[in-house]
Amino acid sequence: MCGIAGFLTPDSIEGPERLLRKMGKSIAHRGPDADGVWFDGAHGLGLVHRRLAIQDLSPAGAQPMVSPSGRYIIVFNGEIYNFKTLGKELLGYGYSFKGHSDTEVMLAAIEHWGIESAIPRFYGMFAFALVDREKKALYLTRDRMGEKPLYYGWQSRSLLFGSELKALRVHPSFSGELEKNVLPLLLRHNFIPAPHTIFKGIFKVRPGHLVEISYGAAGHGEVTSDTAFWDMSAISEREPPPQSRDAAANKLEDILGNVIQEQMISDVPLGAFLSGGIDSSTIVALMKARASRPVKTFTIGFNEPGFNEAEHAAAVAAHLGTEHHELYVSEKDALNVVPDLPATYDEPFADSSQLPTMLVSRMTREHVTVSLSGDGGDELFCGYGRYNSMMAGWQKRHSATSRLRGFVSRLPTRAAANLIRRAVPGQRTRSLTAIEDRLIADRACSRAEDLSAFYRSRISYWPDPSVILRDSNEPVYGLSAGLPESIPGDSLKTLMWRDLNWYLPDDILVKVDRAAMACSLETRVPLLDERVVRYALSLPVSMNMENGVGKQVLRQVLYRHVPKALIDRPKAGFAVPIGAWLRSSLRDWAETLLDERRLDQQGLWNTGIIRAYWEEHLTGREDFSFQLWGILMFQSWLDQQMVDS
């Protein structure tokens, strides 16, 4: 696991190697063990690498790494888990290796098969920049599921790229101009979906994509292609479904077990996050079956009722006999993390479970350098409880209740809210702000033309961001180019599809990567290995869903190792009581960021509406913490930009 960055520029730069090292230093947390640079003065092209040594700790694994022929130079962030198998194959073609790093095998594979044919052979998580000196091309790519990040874009005449925005900001050409049009996306989802970023001219490389930039003399370049190197949408058509759930569990355990065996290879200490839920418990159980010594496991506990999963994790750990570490954190411990969020996440990011994720990462790093994670199980095996309610809501759109809502929807929002509060007994004690909030959400959903759009509206924190933005121009966006918005004839799989291609890479994986790498901890996600993904998506939804309860195949695997009684309970998630904290310990911090004069001066917000939500939240009658957290994270990030500029 590492950090990478670089630039392509036609402009003369004094001390280019020094600038590259400065860009690398800004992301040294991703690679504290060593750094290296490569610069081609004739073409104004430079690469920098920060190394977190995991495989081949010797200098033979150092980067930037040059291929044996000298044609290719690479800086690579990630792990290729099948590199030993690829290496054996390449030995048969006459290649030899100086060390035992996956990077060296990747370069040989690219040399032998070419980049377009080599990438699909790589099983792992990766983001890398590759220079092809013969073709005069720079390639930027990310793994299939988006585990590893990569940003790029033109600033003035220079192309900048890197693992985090921090590295790009170091370059003198970086302007840092705010891209106001992405604010509706942030407010809608509490994250900014790819390919967008918070800065004008800067983009995220999309998961499973290869971007080619051709360059010529004096550092001039242009993007010549941006293509997907795998087709997730065709996976379900390639494999016949198993005859029974038991047969499905047998094959899943075999595939996932082999993947975990590969991902346990490390030259440094390794462990696993354990929440006590189905996903992480399955990973740890299969690790135990393949480990020669007790697996190290890590969990965070909270004393607040309804937010503590540590007791369940401890019970699973005791059953499996792991070397378990837990840390109960106080409200003060969690709140001490808040000032670090803008710098850690680099752009506004507002999934409040970022707080416990940062805390568990810090604790884990005290004991190991690599940790396996259970992320991806909900998206792959139909695990989210919201899927059932979404389906029910979509099917009720044309019911009598919906027709009544249709009448109400034709009234102005405030008039409709007043009518509802007077006419509906259960709404008489609610605030007009809360009723209006629900009305806005219902109206957005009613405009949805298909299930995919309906789902996106239903899970939006601000379904109509124009309500609180003075100048809103929300980009039209969807899934990555070439991917269908839905799975024909399969509504539940359509919902899973959206999460796999959007919520998972842009929220869940961002949250984990930035939190872990901030403390130089590598995380690995076995459930997102291509082989597991292919098999999971080939399963009919009926295999995973029974009586409204999902993940049935994954449960069957886990029940072979852990008693049902330790696992079967309502899903709690990885949450913190952010609503209560905003009324107590975080109140002064939030009040400063939401100050009326400050909001007015920024010229971005409809201040009165934000203040109404904030003041209503403070009364305790309503919980608007999820809506407010997105605004607070933006305001906090904006403060950080002022300090750094």
Summary of the structure (lengths in Angstrom):
residues: 645
radius of gyration: 24.9
end to end distance: 28.9
largest distance: 81.4
contacts: 2235
relative contact order: 0.12
helix: 47%
strand: 16%
